[in-house]
Amino acid sequence: MRPATLAGGDLPVASPSGRVAPGPGFPVPPSPGLAGAVLALGESGFAARFLDALDAVAPADMFSAFALEGPGVLRLLCAGGGQGCAPDFPRTASQHYAGGYWRHDPAMAAAVVAGGPAAAPLLRHQRRERIPRSHYRTLCYEEPRVLDRLSVLAPAGEGRPILFSLYRTQEAGCFSAADAARLSAAGAVLAALLGKHDALRRFAQPPRMAAALATRLQRACPELSPREAAVCGGLAAGQALKEIAREAGLGLSSIVTYRKRAYAKLGVGDRRGLLRRIEEAPD
């Protein structure tokens, strides 16, 4: 059955939920933008180079990318673009999304709750008018004049699915069926690129960052044991529990216990609360 077409646009979708029909397998041609993104892996300028790489797939005004750490838990990887928007808008809006706005996203909320795609990458299309009225729609779409979005949720190694989204403003217009088809073909590769960038960044930062954050936490909460502080420092630095366990030479269950004790002493319930606690702690 041919997929339906949204009124006012030519992007095929299979249902009002925003599921996009599989593309015909367009090849993604090598481009200077893609080469630049590869060369910038693990570096601070990666976001700008990744946005350039999208020009060969589905040109966008801005993008955001997250690691799905578990059911309902998003960690911001990077965001870029947003020319003409408020300074640092892509990152600020992405932080709001990871902090809970994803629950108001009709195209991706169910997949985030489920902890990622079952197997193949998931492609979703979301137009502004199909988002129920909420602070999410106002702050992330209406005020910055964002009109259209394509999102991909795909496995990217280390058990962490990657969710990334491309956005267009009213001035740029909506994504086309060809844009969606090319992104469908390239989604897994782009997710792998984002996952590798995240891995390189996290490899370069811990354990120095983790140790610094652990010291800061112990100053703010002397009741923490050195091991509890070290576990929290690793979590705040973006490490996974398995990673912390491997570096500490301990079992995963022990790391979970240290985390539970530390969270109780700090009065937090999750990683977001831990990060807020660190932000409030004196340097």
C-alpha positions as CSV (number, residue, x, y, z in Angstrom):
1,M,0.0,0.0,0.0
2,R,1.4,3.4,-0.9
3,P,2.1,5.6,2.2
4,A,-0.2,8.5,2.8
5,T,1.1,12.0,2.1
6,L,0.7,14.8,4.6
7,A,-1.4,17.7,3.5
8,G,0.7,20.6,2.3
9,G,3.9,18.5,1.8
10,D,5.3,15.6,-0.1
11,L,6.9,13.6,2.7
12,P,5.4,10.1,2.9
13,V,4.2,8.8,6.2
14,A,2.5,5.6,7.2
15,S,0.4,7.0,10.0
16,P,-0.5,10.1,11.9
17,S,2.1,9.0,14.5
18,G,4.8,10.2,12.1
19,R,6.3,6.8,11.0
20,V,8.1,7.3,7.7
21,A,8.0,4.6,5.0
22,P,11.3,3.0,4.3
23,G,13.3,4.8,1.6
24,P,14.4,3.2,-1.6
25,G,18.0,2.9,-0.5
26,F,19.6,6.0,-1.9
27,P,23.4,5.9,-1.7
28,V,24.9,8.7,0.3
29,P,27.7,10.2,-1.8
30,P,31.0,11.0,-0.1
31,S,31.3,14.8,0.5
32,P,33.7,17.3,2.0
33,G,31.3,17.7,4.9
34,L,31.3,14.1,5.8
35,A,35.1,14.0,5.6
36,G,35.2,17.0,7.8
37,A,33.0,15.3,10.4
38,V,35.2,12.2,10.4
39,L,38.3,14.4,11.0
40,A,36.6,16.3,13.8
41,L,35.5,13.1,15.8
42,G,36.1,13.6,19.5
43,E,36.8,17.3,19.1
44,S,35.0,20.5,20.1
45,G,34.2,21.5,16.5
46,F,32.5,18.2,15.7
47,A,28.9,19.6,15.9
48,A,29.5,22.2,13.2
49,R,31.2,19.7,10.9
50,F,28.3,17.2,11.4
51,L,25.8,19.8,10.4
52,D,27.9,20.4,7.2
53,A,27.8,16.6,6.6
54,L,24.0,16.7,6.6
55,D,24.0,18.8,3.5
56,A,24.7,15.7,1.4
57,V,21.7,13.9,3.0
58,A,19.0,16.3,4.2
59,P,20.2,19.9,4.7
60,A,19.0,21.2,8.0
61,D,19.2,24.5,10.0
62,M,20.1,22.8,13.2
63,F,20.4,19.3,14.8
64,S,20.4,17.7,18.2
65,A,21.8,14.3,19.3
66,F,21.3,12.2,22.4
67,A,22.4,8.9,23.8
68,L,19.5,6.8,25.2
69,E,21.0,5.5,28.4
70,G,18.0,3.5,29.4
71,P,14.2,3.6,29.1
72,G,13.2,7.3,29.5
73,V,16.8,8.5,30.1
74,L,18.4,10.8,27.5
75,R,21.9,12.3,27.7
76,L,22.7,15.2,25.4
77,L,25.7,14.5,23.1
78,C,25.9,17.6,21.0
79,A,23.7,20.1,19.1
80,G,24.5,22.7,16.5
81,G,23.2,25.3,14.0
82,G,20.5,27.7,14.8
83,Q,21.6,30.7,12.9
84,G,19.2,33.5,13.6
85,C,18.0,32.0,16.8
86,A,19.0,33.0,20.3
87,P,22.6,32.3,21.2
88,D,23.1,28.6,22.1
89,F,19.5,27.8,21.4
90,P,20.1,24.3,20.0
91,R,21.9,23.2,23.1
92,T,19.5,24.9,25.5
93,A,16.5,23.5,23.8
94,S,18.1,20.0,23.7
95,Q,18.8,20.2,27.4
96,H,15.1,20.9,28.0
97,Y,14.2,18.0,25.7
98,A,16.5,15.6,27.6
99,G,15.2,16.9,30.9
100,G,11.6,15.9,30.2
101,Y,10.2,17.6,27.1
102,W,10.6,14.4,25.2
103,R,7.4,13.2,27.0
104,H,5.4,15.7,24.9
105,D,7.0,14.5,21.6
106,P,4.3,12.4,19.9
107,A,6.8,11.0,17.3
108,M,9.4,9.7,19.7
109,A,8.1,9.4,23.3
110,A,7.0,5.8,23.0
111,A,10.4,4.7,21.6
112,V,12.3,6.6,24.3
113,V,10.1,5.0,27.0
114,A,10.9,1.6,25.4
115,G,14.6,2.2,25.5
116,G,15.2,2.3,21.8
117,P,14.3,0.6,18.6
118,A,13.8,-3.2,18.6
119,A,16.2,-3.8,15.7
120,A,16.4,-1.6,12.7
121,P,16.8,2.2,12.9
122,L,13.6,4.1,13.5
123,L,12.8,7.1,11.3
124,R,10.2,9.6,12.4
125,H,8.8,12.8,10.9
126,Q,7.3,15.5,13.1
127,R,5.7,18.8,11.9
128,R,5.1,21.6,14.3
129,E,1.3,21.6,13.9
130,R,1.1,17.9,14.9
131,I,2.6,18.6,18.3
132,P,0.0,19.2,21.0
133,R,0.1,22.7,22.5
134,S,2.6,22.7,25.4
135,H,5.7,24.6,26.7
136,Y,7.7,22.1,24.5
137,R,5.9,23.3,21.3
138,T,6.1,26.9,22.3
139,L,9.8,27.1,23.3
140,C,11.3,24.5,20.9
141,Y,9.1,25.2,17.8
142,E,7.0,28.3,17.7
143,E,9.3,30.9,19.3
144,P,12.4,29.9,17.2
145,R,10.2,29.4,14.1
146,V,11.1,25.7,13.7
147,L,8.7,24.2,11.3
148,D,9.7,20.6,10.6
149,R,11.8,17.8,12.0
150,L,13.2,14.4,10.9
151,S,14.5,12.1,13.7
152,V,16.4,8.8,13.7
153,L,16.7,6.4,16.6
154,A,19.4,3.8,15.9
155,P,21.7,1.4,17.7
156,A,25.3,2.7,17.8
157,G,27.3,0.3,19.9
158,E,28.0,0.0,23.6
159,G,24.3,-0.8,24.1
160,R,23.4,2.9,23.8
161,P,20.9,3.8,21.0
162,I,21.5,7.2,19.5
163,L,18.6,9.6,18.9
164,F,19.3,12.5,16.5
165,S,17.0,15.0,14.9
166,L,17.3,17.5,12.0
167,Y,15.3,20.7,12.1
168,R,14.2,23.2,9.5
169,T,12.8,26.7,10.2
170,Q,9.9,28.4,8.4
171,E,12.3,30.1,6.1
172,A,13.8,26.8,4.9
173,G,10.5,25.0,4.5
174,C,9.6,21.3,5.1
175,F,11.7,18.2,4.4
176,S,10.9,16.4,1.2
177,A,10.3,12.8,0.5
178,A,13.8,12.6,-1.0
179,D,15.3,14.0,2.2
180,A,13.5,11.4,4.2
181,A,14.7,8.6,1.8
182,R,18.3,9.7,2.0
183,L,18.2,10.0,5.8
184,S,16.6,6.5,6.0
185,A,19.6,5.1,4.0
186,A,22.2,7.1,5.9
187,G,20.6,7.0,9.4
188,A,22.6,4.1,10.8
189,V,25.9,5.5,9.5
190,L,25.2,9.0,11.0
191,A,24.2,7.4,14.3
192,A,27.4,5.4,14.3
193,L,29.4,8.6,13.7
194,L,27.7,10.3,16.6
195,G,28.3,7.3,18.8
196,K,32.0,7.2,17.9
197,H,32.3,10.9,18.7
198,D,30.7,10.4,22.1
199,A,33.0,7.4,22.8
200,L,36.1,9.4,21.9
201,R,35.0,12.4,24.0
202,R,34.2,10.2,27.0
203,F,37.5,8.3,26.6
204,A,39.4,11.6,26.5
205,Q,37.7,13.1,29.5
206,P,37.5,10.4,32.2
207,P,39.1,9.6,34.5
208,R,40.5,13.2,35.0
209,M,37.1,14.8,34.9
210,A,35.5,12.0,37.0
211,A,38.2,12.5,39.7
212,A,37.7,16.2,39.7
213,L,33.9,15.8,40.0
214,A,34.3,13.2,42.8
215,T,36.5,15.7,44.8
216,R,34.0,18.4,44.4
217,L,31.2,16.2,45.6
218,Q,33.1,15.1,48.6
219,R,33.7,18.7,49.6
220,A,30.0,19.4,49.2
221,C,28.9,16.2,51.0
222,P,31.7,14.9,53.4
223,E,29.4,11.9,54.3
224,L,30.2,10.3,50.9
225,S,32.8,7.6,51.1
226,P,35.7,7.8,48.5
227,R,34.2,4.9,46.5
228,E,30.7,6.5,46.5
229,A,32.1,9.8,45.4
230,A,34.2,8.1,42.6
231,V,31.1,6.3,41.3
232,C,29.1,9.6,41.2
233,G,32.1,11.4,39.6
234,G,32.1,8.8,36.8
235,L,28.4,9.0,36.3
236,A,28.6,12.8,36.1
237,A,31.4,12.6,33.6
238,G,29.2,10.6,31.3
239,Q,30.5,7.1,32.0
240,A,28.2,4.1,32.0
241,L,28.0,1.8,35.1
242,K,29.8,-1.0,33.3
243,E,32.6,1.4,32.4
244,I,32.9,2.5,36.0
245,A,32.9,-1.1,37.2
246,R,35.6,-2.1,34.7
247,E,37.9,0.8,35.7
248,A,37.3,0.1,39.4
249,G,37.8,-3.6,39.1
250,L,34.4,-4.3,40.8
251,G,31.3,-6.1,39.9
252,L,28.3,-4.2,38.4
253,S,26.2,-5.0,41.5
254,S,28.7,-3.3,43.8
255,I,28.7,-0.1,41.6
256,V,24.9,-0.1,41.7
257,T,25.0,-0.3,45.5
258,Y,27.5,2.5,45.8
259,R,25.4,4.6,43.5
260,K,22.3,3.9,45.6
261,R,24.0,4.9,48.9
262,A,25.5,8.0,47.3
263,Y,22.2,9.2,45.9
264,A,20.6,8.8,49.3
265,K,23.2,10.9,51.0
266,L,23.1,13.5,48.3
267,G,19.3,13.6,48.3
268,V,19.0,12.9,44.5
269,G,17.1,10.3,42.6
270,D,18.8,10.1,39.2
271,R,21.7,11.4,37.1
272,R,20.0,14.7,36.3
273,G,19.6,15.3,40.0
274,L,23.3,14.4,40.5
275,L,24.3,16.9,37.9
276,R,22.2,19.7,39.5
277,R,23.8,18.8,42.9
278,I,27.3,19.2,41.4
279,E,26.3,22.5,39.7
280,E,25.2,23.8,43.1
281,A,28.3,22.7,44.9
282,P,31.1,25.3,45.4
283,D,34.1,25.0,43.2
